[in-house]
Amino acid sequence: MNEPTPLLLSSRLVQFSAGTLQCGFPSPAEDHVEQPLDLSTLLVRQPDATFFMRVRGPSMRDAGIDDGDLVVIDRSVQPRHGHIVVAVVDGEFTIKRLHKKKQVVRLEAANPTFSHIELKDGQELTIWGVVTWTLKNHSRSA
């Protein structure tokens, strides 16, 4: 298993509008700009415990995580039932939703064409970190 390498985010700030975007009917644009937004501050709470990984495959598509997306993983967050996690099963990385109730632990896919991962005797599971953000490229040509 290869450990991911940390990604250095620059301290470059971008403009941030205080307005909100309507997903229904258009509303008048607000001419109000807030303080610049530092993406590293927004995405990273614990720099020494935060990693970015690229997703491969469609098993989490119904959770809004698609092939090619980047996920932000915070290893300092305590994994709980319902969290989307990066897990290591028998030495292989995977991204799934954690189901952890009573004595039942499984990793659930968010695509009905994929089976959930139910651990069998002798299998090794490590919850490597909790997914805190998903970054996606909507234009795919940029």
Protein Blocks (a to p, Z undefined) as FASTA:
>chain_A
ZZdddddddfbdcdddfbdcdfkbccdddfbdcddddfklmmmmblmlgccdddedjklm
mnopaehiacdddfkbccdehiacdddeehiacddddddehjbccdddfbfkbccdddde
hiacddfbdcfbdcddfklmZZ
